Amino acid sequence: MPSIRAFPVVGDFADRLLATDLPDLPGPQRREVVAFIARRVDELPSFTRFGVLAIGTLFRGILFFPGGWGMARIVLRLPLPLVAEYPRLMRSLGFAYVWEHWPRTGPTGATTIEGAAA
């Protein structure tokens, strides 16, 4: 069992990222996805997990400030090694979970029926 749990470190960032990418995904489902992301980060090999949590701590600190999400989005656009991989990890885990568990989810997170909006 890891001594530092991933949820407090990656949870806020993953939640805001998913809220931006999938604005119509209902809150309870988004929280379920964020919990899944945190569990997966907890299961990463130790060195990789250390890196993810280190970058997550940076973003957690940025999100602490008012306007932090805007600042975080600016940092994500910078060509910084490994920093660009962090949101890609969050997105890939989150999107995989969403479309595995709720296959009728549209590109905005809304539930669709046979390709038409419900």
N, CA, C and O atoms as CSV, one atom per row, in Angstrom:
chain,resi,resn,atom,element,x,y,z
A,1,MET,N,N,0.847,-1.173,0.000
A,1,MET,CA,C,0.000,0.000,0.000
A,1,MET,C,C,0.897,1.243,0.000
A,1,MET,O,O,1.799,1.358,0.830
A,2,PRO,N,N,0.650,2.170,-0.929
A,2,PRO,CA,C,1.478,3.379,-0.985
A,2,PRO,C,C,1.275,4.245,0.258
A,2,PRO,O,O,0.178,4.322,0.812
A,3,SER,N,N,2.353,4.888,0.676
A,3,SER,CA,C,2.263,5.748,1.859
A,3,SER,C,C,1.544,7.065,1.543
A,3,SER,O,O,0.870,7.624,2.408
A,4,ILE,N,N,1.682,7.550,0.340
A,4,ILE,CA,C,0.983,8.768,-0.083
A,4,ILE,C,C,-0.057,8.361,-1.114
A,4,ILE,O,O,0.272,7.806,-2.162
A,5,ARG,N,N,-1.303,8.641,-0.807
A,5,ARG,CA,C,-2.383,8.293,-1.719
A,5,ARG,C,C,-2.430,9.312,-2.856
A,5,ARG,O,O,-2.146,10.492,-2.655
A,6,ALA,N,N,-2.789,8.848,-4.042
A,6,ALA,CA,C,-2.788,9.710,-5.228
A,6,ALA,C,C,-3.983,10.657,-5.275
A,6,ALA,O,O,-3.876,11.747,-5.837
A,7,PHE,N,N,-5.104,10.268,-4.705
A,7,PHE,CA,C,-6.314,11.072,-4.869
A,7,PHE,C,C,-6.141,12.529,-4.433
A,7,PHE,O,O,-6.526,13.421,-5.189
A,8,PRO,N,N,-5.580,12.817,-3.247
A,8,PRO,CA,C,-5.432,14.229,-2.871
A,8,PRO,C,C,-4.498,15.005,-3.805
A,8,PRO,O,O,-4.604,16.226,-3.920
A,9,VAL,N,N,-3.593,14.301,-4.464
A,9,VAL,CA,C,-2.623,14.972,-5.332
A,9,VAL,C,C,-3.175,15.179,-6.735
A,9,VAL,O,O,-3.048,16.268,-7.295
A,10,VAL,N,N,-3.786,14.147,-7.311
A,10,VAL,CA,C,-4.226,14.228,-8.709
A,10,VAL,C,C,-5.712,14.522,-8.867
A,10,VAL,O,O,-6.156,14.848,-9.967
A,11,GLY,N,N,-6.487,14.413,-7.796
A,11,GLY,CA,C,-7.941,14.512,-7.897
A,11,GLY,C,C,-8.460,15.826,-8.449
A,11,GLY,O,O,-9.269,15.827,-9.377
A,12,ASP,N,N,-8.012,16.942,-7.899
A,12,ASP,CA,C,-8.515,18.241,-8.366
A,12,ASP,C,C,-8.175,18.496,-9.825
A,12,ASP,O,O,-9.014,18.960,-10.597
A,13,PHE,N,N,-6.936,18.188,-10.197
A,13,PHE,CA,C,-6.530,18.427,-11.584
A,13,PHE,C,C,-7.335,17.545,-12.532
A,13,PHE,O,O,-7.840,18.022,-13.549
A,14,ALA,N,N,-7.456,16.264,-12.203
A,14,ALA,CA,C,-8.206,15.348,-13.064
A,14,ALA,C,C,-9.665,15.787,-13.179
A,14,ALA,O,O,-10.253,15.725,-14.259
A,15,ASP,N,N,-10.242,16.227,-12.072
A,15,ASP,CA,C,-11.630,16.673,-12.092
A,15,ASP,C,C,-11.808,17.888,-13.000
A,15,ASP,O,O,-12.739,17.934,-13.803
A,16,ARG,N,N,-10.924,18.864,-12.874
A,16,ARG,CA,C,-11.046,20.072,-13.709
A,16,ARG,C,C,-10.759,19.767,-15.176
A,16,ARG,O,O,-11.397,20.325,-16.068
A,17,LEU,N,N,-9.807,18.888,-15.417
A,17,LEU,CA,C,-9.492,18.528,-16.799
A,17,LEU,C,C,-10.684,17.826,-17.452
A,17,LEU,O,O,-11.044,18.131,-18.589
A,18,LEU,N,N,-11.287,16.895,-16.734
A,18,LEU,CA,C,-12.452,16.197,-17.278
A,18,LEU,C,C,-13.647,17.130,-17.410
A,18,LEU,O,O,-14.419,17.015,-18.362
A,19,ALA,N,N,-13.809,18.051,-16.470
A,19,ALA,CA,C,-14.912,19.012,-16.570
A,19,ALA,C,C,-14.741,19.904,-17.793
A,19,ALA,O,O,-15.729,20.326,-18.395
A,20,THR,N,N,-13.504,20.192,-18.162
A,20,THR,CA,C,-13.234,21.004,-19.350
A,20,THR,C,C,-13.418,20.187,-20.621
A,20,THR,O,O,-14.037,20.652,-21.578
A,21,ASP,N,N,-12.881,18.970,-20.632
A,21,ASP,CA,C,-12.938,18.133,-21.834
A,21,ASP,C,C,-14.311,17.501,-22.064
A,21,ASP,O,O,-14.731,17.327,-23.208
A,22,LEU,N,N,-15.005,17.160,-20.987
A,22,LEU,CA,C,-16.319,16.521,-21.072
A,22,LEU,C,C,-17.313,17.317,-20.220
A,22,LEU,O,O,-17.747,16.844,-19.170
A,23,PRO,N,N,-17.671,18.517,-20.667
A,23,PRO,CA,C,-18.493,19.395,-19.820
A,23,PRO,C,C,-19.883,18.844,-19.501
A,23,PRO,O,O,-20.480,19.249,-18.504
A,24,ASP,N,N,-20.403,17.949,-20.304
A,24,ASP,CA,C,-21.744,17.419,-20.069
A,24,ASP,C,C,-21.751,16.106,-19.285
A,24,ASP,O,O,-22.813,15.522,-19.069
A,25,LEU,N,N,-20.581,15.640,-18.860
A,25,LEU,CA,C,-20.516,14.426,-18.046
A,25,LEU,C,C,-21.064,14.759,-16.660
A,25,LEU,O,O,-20.571,15.681,-16.010
A,26,PRO,N,N,-22.075,14.022,-16.202
A,26,PRO,CA,C,-22.666,14.331,-14.891
A,26,PRO,C,C,-21.636,14.234,-13.761
A,26,PRO,O,O,-20.702,13.435,-13.820
A,27,GLY,N,N,-21.827,15.058,-12.740
A,27,GLY,CA,C,-20.904,15.115,-11.612
A,27,GLY,C,C,-20.616,13.776,-10.950
A,27,GLY,O,O,-19.450,13.465,-10.709
A,28,PRO,N,N,-21.641,12.963,-10.643
A,28,PRO,CA,C,-21.357,11.671,-10.005
A,28,PRO,C,C,-20.482,10.762,-10.883
A,28,PRO,O,O,-19.604,10.062,-10.378
A,29,GLN,N,N,-20.725,10.779,-12.182
A,29,GLN,CA,C,-19.890,9.977,-13.078
A,29,GLN,C,C,-18.469,10.527,-13.135
A,29,GLN,O,O,-17.508,9.758,-13.153
A,30,ARG,N,N,-18.329,11.844,-13.163
A,30,ARG,CA,C,-16.996,12.443,-13.203
A,30,ARG,C,C,-16.221,12.091,-11.942
A,30,ARG,O,O,-15.029,11.792,-12.013
A,31,ARG,N,N,-16.883,12.121,-10.788
A,31,ARG,CA,C,-16.209,11.756,-9.534
A,31,ARG,C,C,-15.773,10.297,-9.560
A,31,ARG,O,O,-14.708,9.955,-9.046
A,32,GLU,N,N,-16.594,9.437,-10.157
A,32,GLU,CA,C,-16.235,8.024,-10.287
A,32,GLU,C,C,-14.997,7.865,-11.162
A,32,GLU,O,O,-14.115,7.063,-10.853
A,33,VAL,N,N,-14.931,8.616,-12.239
A,33,VAL,CA,C,-13.779,8.561,-13.145
A,33,VAL,C,C,-12.522,9.068,-12.436
A,33,VAL,O,O,-11.456,8.467,-12.567
A,34,VAL,N,N,-12.635,10.159,-11.694
A,34,VAL,CA,C,-11.486,10.714,-10.974
A,34,VAL,C,C,-10.981,9.707,-9.942
A,34,VAL,O,O,-9.772,9.544,-9.776
A,35,ALA,N,N,-11.888,9.038,-9.256
A,35,ALA,CA,C,-11.475,8.007,-8.288
A,35,ALA,C,C,-10.736,6.874,-8.997
A,35,ALA,O,O,-9.752,6.352,-8.473
A,36,PHE,N,N,-11.203,6.493,-10.179
A,36,PHE,CA,C,-10.524,5.462,-10.957
A,36,PHE,C,C,-9.116,5.907,-11.334
A,36,PHE,O,O,-8.167,5.130,-11.219
A,37,ILE,N,N,-8.976,7.146,-11.782
A,37,ILE,CA,C,-7.660,7.671,-12.163
A,37,ILE,C,C,-6.717,7.595,-10.962
A,37,ILE,O,O,-5.576,7.153,-11.096
A,38,ALA,N,N,-7.183,8.019,-9.805
A,38,ALA,CA,C,-6.343,7.992,-8.603
A,38,ALA,C,C,-5.945,6.561,-8.245
A,38,ALA,O,O,-4.799,6.316,-7.868
A,39,ARG,N,N,-6.873,5.622,-8.358
A,39,ARG,CA,C,-6.531,4.211,-8.072
A,39,ARG,C,C,-5.471,3.705,-9.026
A,39,ARG,O,O,-4.550,2.995,-8.623
A,40,ARG,N,N,-5.600,4.069,-10.289
A,40,ARG,CA,C,-4.602,3.622,-11.270
A,40,ARG,C,C,-3.231,4.232,-10.999
A,40,ARG,O,O,-2.215,3.552,-11.141
A,41,VAL,N,N,-3.193,5.497,-10.612
A,41,VAL,CA,C,-1.918,6.125,-10.272
A,41,VAL,C,C,-1.312,5.424,-9.062
A,41,VAL,O,O,-0.096,5.241,-9.002
A,42,ASP,N,N,-2.138,5.032,-8.100
A,42,ASP,CA,C,-1.645,4.304,-6.933
A,42,ASP,C,C,-1.012,2.968,-7.318
A,42,ASP,O,O,-0.149,2.463,-6.599
A,43,GLU,N,N,-1.430,2.395,-8.440
A,43,GLU,CA,C,-0.931,1.095,-8.868
A,43,GLU,C,C,0.291,1.177,-9.783
A,43,GLU,O,O,0.839,0.144,-10.168
A,44,LEU,N,N,0.725,2.382,-10.134
A,44,LEU,CA,C,1.888,2.526,-11.012
A,44,LEU,C,C,3.152,2.024,-10.315
A,44,LEU,O,O,3.221,2.022,-9.086
A,45,PRO,N,N,4.151,1.598,-11.090
A,45,PRO,CA,C,5.440,1.241,-10.478
A,45,PRO,C,C,6.010,2.438,-9.716
A,45,PRO,O,O,5.739,3.586,-10.069
A,46,SER,N,N,6.781,2.176,-8.695
A,46,SER,CA,C,7.176,3.221,-7.743
A,46,SER,C,C,7.848,4.431,-8.384
A,46,SER,O,O,7.502,5.561,-8.041
A,47,PHE,N,N,8.784,4.240,-9.293
A,47,PHE,CA,C,9.481,5.387,-9.869
A,47,PHE,C,C,8.554,6.218,-10.754
A,47,PHE,O,O,8.590,7.448,-10.720
A,48,THR,N,N,7.735,5.548,-11.534
A,48,THR,CA,C,6.768,6.247,-12.376
A,48,THR,C,C,5.758,6.980,-11.512
A,48,THR,O,O,5.415,8.132,-11.782
A,49,ARG,N,N,5.287,6.309,-10.477
A,49,ARG,CA,C,4.328,6.913,-9.551
A,49,ARG,C,C,4.928,8.153,-8.893
A,49,ARG,O,O,4.251,9.168,-8.732
A,50,PHE,N,N,6.200,8.062,-8.517
A,50,PHE,CA,C,6.882,9.215,-7.926
A,50,PHE,C,C,6.853,10.402,-8.888
A,50,PHE,O,O,6.561,11.527,-8.481
A,51,GLY,N,N,7.155,10.154,-10.158
A,51,GLY,CA,C,7.147,11.229,-11.156
A,51,GLY,C,C,5.776,11.830,-11.350
A,51,GLY,O,O,5.630,13.051,-11.420
A,52,VAL,N,N,4.762,10.973,-11.438
A,52,VAL,CA,C,3.388,11.463,-11.621
A,52,VAL,C,C,2.960,12.295,-10.410
A,52,VAL,O,O,2.342,13.348,-10.565
A,53,LEU,N,N,3.289,11.824,-9.213
A,53,LEU,CA,C,2.910,12.576,-8.016
A,53,LEU,C,C,3.703,13.863,-7.881
A,53,LEU,O,O,3.186,14.852,-7.363
A,54,ALA,N,N,4.951,13.871,-8.339
A,54,ALA,CA,C,5.747,15.108,-8.296
A,54,ALA,C,C,5.131,16.167,-9.211
A,54,ALA,O,O,4.971,17.320,-8.811
A,55,ILE,N,N,4.788,15.775,-10.430
A,55,ILE,CA,C,4.151,16.714,-11.353
A,55,ILE,C,C,2.760,17.091,-10.838
A,55,ILE,O,O,2.346,18.245,-10.944
A,56,GLY,N,N,2.047,16.115,-10.282
A,56,GLY,CA,C,0.734,16.394,-9.702
A,56,GLY,C,C,0.805,17.389,-8.560
A,56,GLY,O,O,-0.089,18.221,-8.400
A,57,THR,N,N,1.865,17.309,-7.765
A,57,THR,CA,C,2.048,18.256,-6.662
A,57,THR,C,C,2.253,19.667,-7.196
A,57,THR,O,O,1.747,20.635,-6.629
A,58,LEU,N,N,3.000,19.776,-8.292
A,58,LEU,CA,C,3.188,21.090,-8.936
A,58,LEU,C,C,1.835,21.677,-9.338
A,58,LEU,O,O,1.543,22.834,-9.036
A,59,PHE,N,N,1.018,20.885,-10.014
A,59,PHE,CA,C,-0.292,21.374,-10.456
A,59,PHE,C,C,-1.245,21.593,-9.288
A,59,PHE,O,O,-2.069,22.507,-9.322
A,60,ARG,N,N,-1.138,20.774,-8.270
A,60,ARG,CA,C,-1.972,20.990,-7.076
A,60,ARG,C,C,-1.655,22.342,-6.459
A,60,ARG,O,O,-2.556,23.062,-6.029
A,61,GLY,N,N,-0.373,22.683,-6.417
A,61,GLY,CA,C,0.031,23.993,-5.905
A,61,GLY,C,C,-0.494,25.130,-6.760
A,61,GLY,O,O,-0.937,26.153,-6.238
A,62,ILE,N,N,-0.446,24.954,-8.073
A,62,ILE,CA,C,-0.954,25.989,-8.979
A,62,ILE,C,C,-2.456,26.166,-8.799
A,62,ILE,O,O,-2.948,27.294,-8.786
A,63,LEU,N,N,-3.187,25.068,-8.662
A,63,LEU,CA,C,-4.644,25.135,-8.524
A,63,LEU,C,C,-5.074,25.741,-7.200
A,63,LEU,O,O,-6.230,26.135,-7.045
A,64,PHE,N,N,-4.166,25.821,-6.251
A,64,PHE,CA,C,-4.480,26.389,-4.948
A,64,PHE,C,C,-4.812,27.882,-5.046
A,64,PHE,O,O,-5.620,28.396,-4.273
A,65,PHE,N,N,-4.189,28.563,-5.990
A,65,PHE,CA,C,-4.356,30.007,-6.122
A,65,PHE,C,C,-5.606,30.361,-6.917
A,65,PHE,O,O,-6.031,29.588,-7.775
A,66,PRO,N,N,-6.208,31.534,-6.638
A,66,PRO,CA,C,-7.324,31.992,-7.476
A,66,PRO,C,C,-6.858,32.115,-8.928
A,66,PRO,O,O,-5.770,32.622,-9.198
A,67,GLY,N,N,-7.661,31.662,-9.823
A,67,GLY,CA,C,-7.274,31.666,-11.230
A,67,GLY,C,C,-6.270,30.576,-11.557
A,67,GLY,O,O,-5.627,30.606,-12.606
A,68,GLY,N,N,-6.139,29.624,-10.666
A,68,GLY,CA,C,-5.146,28.565,-10.825
A,68,GLY,C,C,-5.352,27.696,-12.046
A,68,GLY,O,O,-4.386,27.263,-12.674
A,69,TRP,N,N,-6.619,27.435,-12.393
A,69,TRP,CA,C,-6.862,26.597,-13.569
A,69,TRP,C,C,-6.362,27.292,-14.829
A,69,TRP,O,O,-5.804,26.644,-15.714
A,70,GLY,N,N,-6.555,28.592,-14.916
A,70,GLY,CA,C,-6.030,29.346,-16.061
A,70,GLY,C,C,-4.510,29.291,-16.115
A,70,GLY,O,O,-3.923,29.125,-17.185
A,71,MET,N,N,-3.875,29.433,-14.948
A,71,MET,CA,C,-2.412,29.323,-14.901
A,71,MET,C,C,-1.959,27.920,-15.279
A,71,MET,O,O,-0.968,27.759,-15.991
A,72,ALA,N,N,-2.674,26.909,-14.812
A,72,ALA,CA,C,-2.320,25.525,-15.137
A,72,ALA,C,C,-2.415,25.290,-16.640
A,72,ALA,O,O,-1.566,24.610,-17.217
A,73,ARG,N,N,-3.433,25.843,-17.269
A,73,ARG,CA,C,-3.589,25.667,-18.718
A,73,ARG,C,C,-2.444,26.336,-19.480
A,73,ARG,O,O,-2.018,25.842,-20.524
A,74,ILE,N,N,-1.951,27.455,-18.961
A,74,ILE,CA,C,-0.792,28.112,-19.588
A,74,ILE,C,C,0.439,27.230,-19.446
A,74,ILE,O,O,1.190,27.054,-20.406
A,75,VAL,N,N,0.654,26.671,-18.253
A,75,VAL,CA,C,1.810,25.792,-18.029
A,75,VAL,C,C,1.735,24.573,-18.944
A,75,VAL,O,O,2.761,24.105,-19.437
A,76,LEU,N,N,0.544,24.063,-19.173
A,76,LEU,CA,C,0.387,22.888,-20.034
A,76,LEU,C,C,0.783,23.175,-21.481
A,76,LEU,O,O,1.183,22.266,-22.208
A,77,ARG,N,N,0.673,24.425,-21.895
A,77,ARG,CA,C,1.035,24.777,-23.276
A,77,ARG,C,C,2.537,24.968,-23.457
A,77,ARG,O,O,3.027,24.996,-24.586
A,78,LEU,N,N,3.264,25.098,-22.361
A,78,LEU,CA,C,4.713,25.281,-22.457
A,78,LEU,C,C,5.380,23.970,-22.855
A,78,LEU,O,O,4.938,22.897,-22.446
A,79,PRO,N,N,6.452,24.054,-23.659
A,79,PRO,CA,C,7.122,22.818,-24.093
A,79,PRO,C,C,8.056,22.263,-23.004
A,79,PRO,O,O,9.268,22.171,-23.197
A,80,LEU,N,N,7.467,21.897,-21.864
A,80,LEU,CA,C,8.254,21.361,-20.760
A,80,LEU,C,C,8.248,19.830,-20.815
A,80,LEU,O,O,7.183,19.219,-20.900
A,81,PRO,N,N,9.421,19.215,-20.769
A,81,PRO,CA,C,9.464,17.751,-20.792
A,81,PRO,C,C,8.667,17.161,-19.630
A,81,PRO,O,O,8.708,17.682,-18.515
A,82,LEU,N,N,7.962,16.104,-19.885
A,82,LEU,CA,C,7.164,15.336,-18.935
A,82,LEU,C,C,5.906,16.050,-18.449
A,82,LEU,O,O,4.916,15.385,-18.145
A,83,VAL,N,N,5.908,17.354,-18.368
A,83,VAL,CA,C,4.724,18.072,-17.899
A,83,VAL,C,C,3.568,17.866,-18.881
A,83,VAL,O,O,2.418,17.735,-18.463
A,84,ALA,N,N,3.861,17.839,-20.159
A,84,ALA,CA,C,2.817,17.625,-21.165
A,84,ALA,C,C,2.239,16.212,-21.098
A,84,ALA,O,O,1.120,15.973,-21.551
A,85,GLU,N,N,2.998,15.287,-20.537
A,85,GLU,CA,C,2.513,13.906,-20.437
A,85,GLU,C,C,1.487,13.737,-19.321
A,85,GLU,O,O,0.669,12.818,-19.363
A,86,TYR,N,N,1.526,14.608,-18.337
A,86,TYR,CA,C,0.623,14.495,-17.188
A,86,TYR,C,C,-0.851,14.591,-17.598
A,86,TYR,O,O,-1.626,13.701,-17.248
A,87,PRO,N,N,-1.269,15.637,-18.327
A,87,PRO,CA,C,-2.678,15.660,-18.730
A,87,PRO,C,C,-3.019,14.548,-19.719
A,87,PRO,O,O,-4.159,14.086,-19.763
A,88,ARG,N,N,-2.049,14.121,-20.504
A,88,ARG,CA,C,-2.315,13.007,-21.426
A,88,ARG,C,C,-2.616,11.728,-20.649
A,88,ARG,O,O,-3.489,10.953,-21.042
A,89,LEU,N,N,-1.898,11.504,-19.550
A,89,LEU,CA,C,-2.170,10.352,-18.700
A,89,LEU,C,C,-3.565,10.447,-18.092
A,89,LEU,O,O,-4.324,9.479,-18.108
A,90,MET,N,N,-3.898,11.623,-17.555
A,90,MET,CA,C,-5.218,11.817,-16.940
A,90,MET,C,C,-6.333,11.603,-17.970
A,90,MET,O,O,-7.333,10.940,-17.697
A,91,ARG,N,N,-6.133,12.182,-19.160
A,91,ARG,CA,C,-7.152,12.042,-20.213
A,91,ARG,C,C,-7.283,10.592,-20.668
A,91,ARG,O,O,-8.396,10.083,-20.798
A,92,SER,N,N,-6.172,9.932,-20.906
A,92,SER,CA,C,-6.252,8.569,-21.435
A,92,SER,C,C,-6.937,7.642,-20.435
A,92,SER,O,O,-7.771,6.824,-20.822
A,93,LEU,N,N,-6.595,7.759,-19.161
A,93,LEU,CA,C,-7.260,6.937,-18.156
A,93,LEU,C,C,-8.736,7.311,-18.042
A,93,LEU,O,O,-9.601,6.436,-17.985
A,94,GLY,N,N,-9.019,8.603,-18.008
A,94,GLY,CA,C,-10.396,9.057,-17.868
A,94,GLY,C,C,-11.267,8.695,-19.052
A,94,GLY,O,O,-12.370,8.177,-18.876
A,95,PHE,N,N,-10.783,8.962,-20.262
A,95,PHE,CA,C,-11.574,8.660,-21.450
A,95,PHE,C,C,-11.800,7.156,-21.590
A,95,PHE,O,O,-12.895,6.721,-21.946
A,96,ALA,N,N,-10.779,6.372,-21.312
A,96,ALA,CA,C,-10.933,4.916,-21.399
A,96,ALA,C,C,-12.015,4.438,-20.430
A,96,ALA,O,O,-12.836,3.592,-20.784
A,97,TYR,N,N,-12.018,4.970,-19.229
A,97,TYR,CA,C,-13.024,4.578,-18.244
A,97,TYR,C,C,-14.422,5.000,-18.689
A,97,TYR,O,O,-15.368,4.215,-18.612
A,98,VAL,N,N,-14.545,6.222,-19.146
A,98,VAL,CA,C,-15.859,6.730,-19.562
A,98,VAL,C,C,-16.438,5.863,-20.670
A,98,VAL,O,O,-17.573,5.398,-20.569
A,99,TRP,N,N,-15.660,5.642,-21.733
A,99,TRP,CA,C,-16.235,4.923,-22.868
A,99,TRP,C,C,-16.270,3.416,-22.665
A,99,TRP,O,O,-16.943,2.712,-23.418
A,100,GLU,N,N,-15.565,2.911,-21.672
A,100,GLU,CA,C,-15.693,1.497,-21.325
A,100,GLU,C,C,-16.962,1.268,-20.506
A,100,GLU,O,O,-17.677,0.291,-20.727
A,101,HIS,N,N,-17.238,2.155,-19.571
A,101,HIS,CA,C,-18.389,1.975,-18.688
A,101,HIS,C,C,-19.689,2.562,-19.235
A,101,HIS,O,O,-20.772,2.049,-18.955
A,102,TRP,N,N,-19.583,3.619,-20.002
A,102,TRP,CA,C,-20.761,4.265,-20.556
A,102,TRP,C,C,-20.529,4.468,-22.058
A,102,TRP,O,O,-20.253,5.586,-22.494
A,103,PRO,N,N,-20.640,3.397,-22.849
A,103,PRO,CA,C,-20.281,3.471,-24.266
A,103,PRO,C,C,-21.154,4.430,-25.082
A,103,PRO,O,O,-20.774,4.812,-26.189
A,104,ARG,N,N,-22.284,4.813,-24.569
A,104,ARG,CA,C,-23.146,5.740,-25.305
A,104,ARG,C,C,-22.900,7.189,-24.916
A,104,ARG,O,O,-23.770,8.044,-25.078
A,105,THR,N,N,-21.716,7.453,-24.407
A,105,THR,CA,C,-21.342,8.816,-24.054
A,105,THR,C,C,-20.832,9.527,-25.297
A,105,THR,O,O,-20.002,8.995,-26.035
A,106,GLY,N,N,-21.334,10.727,-25.519
A,106,GLY,CA,C,-20.912,11.517,-26.677
A,106,GLY,C,C,-19.610,12.253,-26.392
A,106,GLY,O,O,-19.070,12.149,-25.290
A,107,PRO,N,N,-19.103,12.991,-27.367
A,107,PRO,CA,C,-17.820,13.678,-27.217
A,107,PRO,C,C,-17.811,14.791,-26.173
A,107,PRO,O,O,-16.736,15.234,-25.769
A,108,THR,N,N,-18.977,15.253,-25.726
A,108,THR,CA,C,-19.013,16.276,-24.681
A,108,THR,C,C,-19.299,15.676,-23.308
A,108,THR,O,O,-19.329,16.393,-22.308
A,109,GLY,N,N,-19.511,14.355,-23.261
A,109,GLY,CA,C,-19.820,13.692,-22.001
A,109,GLY,C,C,-21.293,13.440,-21.812
A,109,GLY,O,O,-21.690,12.797,-20.840
A,110,ALA,N,N,-22.120,13.935,-22.723
A,110,ALA,CA,C,-23.568,13.706,-22.629
A,110,ALA,C,C,-23.893,12.296,-23.080
A,110,ALA,O,O,-23.226,11.742,-23.954
A,111,THR,N,N,-24.915,11.724,-22.481
A,111,THR,CA,C,-25.363,10.404,-22.888
A,111,THR,C,C,-26.092,10.512,-24.214
A,111,THR,O,O,-26.956,11.370,-24.395
A,112,THR,N,N,-25.736,9.640,-25.129
A,112,THR,CA,C,-26.401,9.633,-26.431
A,112,THR,C,C,-27.085,8.284,-26.634
A,112,THR,O,O,-26.712,7.285,-26.019
A,113,ILE,N,N,-28.074,8.271,-27.491
A,113,ILE,CA,C,-28.753,7.027,-27.836
A,113,ILE,C,C,-28.582,6.808,-29.324
A,113,ILE,O,O,-29.107,7.567,-30.140
A,114,GLU,N,N,-27.840,5.762,-29.674
A,114,GLU,CA,C,-27.599,5.420,-31.068
A,114,GLU,C,C,-27.091,6.612,-31.871
A,114,GLU,O,O,-27.495,6.809,-33.017
A,115,GLY,N,N,-26.213,7.398,-31.277
A,115,GLY,CA,C,-25.590,8.502,-31.984
A,115,GLY,C,C,-26.362,9.806,-31.954
A,115,GLY,O,O,-25.837,10.833,-32.384
A,116,ALA,N,N,-27.599,9.797,-31.458
A,116,ALA,CA,C,-28.381,11.033,-31.369
A,116,ALA,C,C,-28.400,11.488,-29.934
A,116,ALA,O,O,-28.400,10.659,-29.024
A,117,ALA,N,N,-28.417,12.779,-29.709
A,117,ALA,CA,C,-28.455,13.311,-28.345
A,117,ALA,C,C,-29.762,12.919,-27.671
A,117,ALA,O,O,-30.830,12.941,-28.282
A,118,ALA,N,N,-29.648,12.561,-26.402
A,118,ALA,CA,C,-30.845,12.136,-25.661
A,118,ALA,C,C,-31.603,13.340,-25.161
A,118,ALA,O,O,-32.640,13.192,-24.514
